[in-house]
Amino acid sequence: MSLSLDARQRAMLQEMGITVWSDGGTAVREAATAATGVPAAGAGRGTAGPGMPPAPPVAVADTAAPRQPAPAPVRTDSPAAEPPPARPGTPAQTPAVHAASGSHGNALVLHPPRLLYPSADPSQVPTGLGSGWLIVTECPTPADPLAGDTGRLLDNMLRAMQLHRHPRVFLTVVERNGAGLAALDDTPGGLDATVADLQPAMVLVLGHVAARAALGRSEPLGRLRAGPHQIAGFPAVVTYDAAFLLRSQDNKAAAWADLCRALAIVRA
C-alpha cells in the first residue's frame, strides 16, 4: 500500500499503532524518528529504544478466513440447562390429525330437500329442463343455502342454466357431523329414498364430500366428474361445489362444462 504522506502524518500514524507499508516499513520508521526524535517502535530489528518500554505488537489485517469466536466457557457449578421447548406449530408440538371413518348413520346429516325457486311459473319453464332437478351439496349455511358468497355463486350457476325458472328445483344439504364420511344410502331416509321420492330428471352433485357420500365411492373428484353415474336409477353428474370455486377460480370453466353436460343429458 503506497500513500502520499509527509513525515509528520506518518509519525502520527506510527504512534497510533497503524502500520503504513512502504519499502518494508523502513521509510516509516525513519520518518517517525525524524519527526519525534524518538526511535520508532520496531526499529533495530524489533527492539525498543533506550528507556522505552517494549512496543506493543501491531495488529495486521488477516486476509485468511475469519476466525470463529471461541465458545463460551461452560460453568460446572450451575445445573444442567434443559433444552428449550419447541415452538408452537412445530411437529413436536402439533400431533398429526387423521380423519377417522365414523359409523354409518352418524357421520353425515342429510337435510330434507327444499325448493329453491318456489315462485317460478310452471307455464314458463324453458324447454329441455325436464321434470325437475335435485342439487346435492355441502353448504356452510344449511338453513339458508343461497346466503353469503357461496350461496350467491351457487345461485348464479343455477341461473346460468335457467333453473331459476323451474318450480321443481330441490336442494338437499349434506352436513358433516364428525370426522368420518358415510354413504348416504346407508343412513335412515338416505339419498336413494329422496331421489326415488322426487324422481328428478337430473341429480347434480356438487363437491367432493357430497360426491363421495352420495355415490359411496372414494375416488378423487376429477375421476368422479368424468364418469356417468346413477342414483336410485336416475342420472347424476358430479362437479365442483361453489365454496371450492371461490377458492379456485381457474376451475370455473371446468365446472361450467360439467353443468352443460348435465343439461345435455336431460335434453337427450
C-alpha positions, -999 to 999 in steps of 0.1 A, spaced: 0 0 0 15 33 -10 3 66 5 14 102 -2 20 112 34 46 136 48 68 128 77 45 143 103 15 123 91 34 91 90 48 97 125 12 103 138 1 70 123 31 52 137 23 65 172 -13 53 168 -1 18 161 -11 19 124 15 4 101 19 21 67 36 -4 44 63 12 23 97 -3 15 93 -29 42 85 -1 68 120 14 67 108 48 54 81 49 80 104 43 109 129 68 96 102 94 92 88 88 126 123 92 142 129 124 123 96 139 134 97 129 171 133 124 180 125 91 194 133 58 177 101 44 163 87 12 175 101 -17 156 134 0 148 166 -20 153 151 -54 145 121 -50 168 140 -37 199 128 -7 219 148 25 222 168 34 253 145 39 283 113 30 263 91 0 271 88 -26 245 65 -16 217 31 -33 216 26 -56 187 9 -40 157 -23 -57 145 -20 -68 109 -51 -74 89 -56 -111 82 -68 -119 47 -75 -155 56 -109 -168 65 -125 -151 95 -119 -168 128 -148 -182 146 -154 -168 181 -142 -190 209 -170 -209 226 -182 -196 259 -168 -215 289 -191 -240 304 -200 -234 340 -197 -266 360 -213 -251 391 -247 -245 375 -273 -271 370 -276 -287 335 -296 -265 312 -328 -280 299 -334 -280 261 -356 -251 250 -392 -260 244 -403 -265 208 -421 -236 192 -459 -239 188 -468 -253 155 -437 -275 150 -441 -312 145 -431 -318 181 -460 -297 194 -486 -305 168 -497 -341 166 -508 -355 133 -545 -355 128 -561 -383 109 -597 -384 96 -613 -415 111 -643 -431 93 -673 -428 115 -700 -455 118 -728 -454 92 -757 -432 102 -738 -407 124 -710 -393 102 -733 -372 79 -765 -353 82 -788 -352 52 -811 -322 54 -846 -325 39 -849 -312 3 -862 -277 -1 -875 -258 -31 -851 -232 -43 -874 -212 -66 -909 -219 -55 -923 -187 -72 -913 -199 -107 -942 -201 -130 -947 -237 -142 -961 -225 -175 -929 -205 -182 -904 -234 -178 -879 -234 -207 -879 -265 -228 -853 -291 -222 -851 -288 -184 -870 -319 -176 -894 -327 -148 -871 -314 -120 -836 -312 -106 -821 -322 -73 -789 -304 -61 -768 -322 -35 -741 -302 -19 -722 -293 12 -731 -258 24 -718 -236 52 -753 -223 59 -777 -252 57 -806 -230 69 -801 -206 40 -781 -223 13 -782 -192 -11 -768 -168 15 -733 -154 16 -707 -155 -12 -710 -193 -16 -748 -191 -19 -746 -163 -44 -722 -182 -66 -744 -213 -64 -774 -192 -74 -755 -177 -103 -745 -212 -115 -782 -224 -115 -795 -192 -131 -769 -196 -159 -787 -229 -166 -821 -212 -164 -830 -234 -135 -843 -204 -116 -873 -205 -139 -881 -241 -129 -905 -246 -100 -891 -281 -92 -855 -274 -83 -847 -290 -50 -816 -287 -29 -805 -310 -1 -776 -301 21 -750 -327 32 -736 -316 66 -706 -333 82 -713 -345 117 -679 -357 129 -647 -366 112 -659 -396 91 -678 -400 59 -706 -425 54 -725 -434 24 -759 -416 24 -776 -447 11 -769 -464 44 -784 -436 65 -821 -437 76 -841 -419 49 -809 -416 28 -804 -401 -6 -818 -430 -25 -851 -426 -8 -851 -389 -15 -843 -394 -52 -869 -421 -56 -895 -398 -40 -887 -367 -61 -879 -385 -93 -858 -357 -108 -846 -356 -144 -810 -349 -130 -792 -352 -97 -765 -326 -96 -738 -335 -70 -716 -306 -60 -683 -311 -42 -660 -340 -31 -678 -346 2 -712 -348 -14 -699 -370 -42 -682 -395 -20 -712 -397 3 -738 -398 -25 -720 -424 -46 -703 -443 -18 -670 -441 -37 -636 -429 -26 -620 -419 -60 -607 -383 -65 -632 -357 -76 -616 -355 -110 -623 -391 -117 -658 -389 -103 -665 -359 -126 -655 -379 -157 -679 -409 -154 -716 -412 -158 -735 -420 -126 -769 -431 -114 -786 -427 -81 -817 -448 -75 -820 -452 -112 -818 -415 -121 -788 -398 -139 -763 -379 -118 -735 -355 -127 -706 -346 -103 -688 -313 -104 -672 -287 -81 -691 -270 -53 -694 -233 -50 -671 -230 -20 -643 -247 -38 -648 -225 -69 -645 -194 -48 -610 -206 -37 -600 -219 -72 -613 -195 -98 -594 -214 -126 -618 -244 -122 -650 -224 -131 -647 -233 -168 -645 -270 -160 -675 -267 -137 -695 -249 -164 -686 -277 -188 -700 -302 -163 -732 -282 -160 -736 -281 -197 -731 -319 -199 -759 -323 -173 -782 -302 -194 -773 -322 -225 -782 -355 -207 -816 -341 -196 -824 -328 -231 -814 -361 -247 
